[in-house]
Amino acid sequence: MIRLIAQDDDLELSDEQVSKITFWLLEFLPARTCEVSVGPSASIVVPDQDRGLEDLTPGLLRQLETIVGCALIAN
């Protein structure tokens, strides 16, 4: 499982941000689903990711952080 938490506790994601996050994760990870909590305390969970953070490349993480607008912390 991959679980990422927004470093900004007050962050709330828009529908557009959720759509972009979902696209990037499902396009570039071998995953069927992802769950995005819009916030506050926004989080991203990819439950069916067997290898965990191994498949989350630095480039993909940077892309997600750009969409979110803050750092994401693996939890």
Helices and strands as residue ranges (DSSP letters): E 2-6, H 15-28, E 35-37, E 43-46, G 52-55, H 58-68, E 72-74
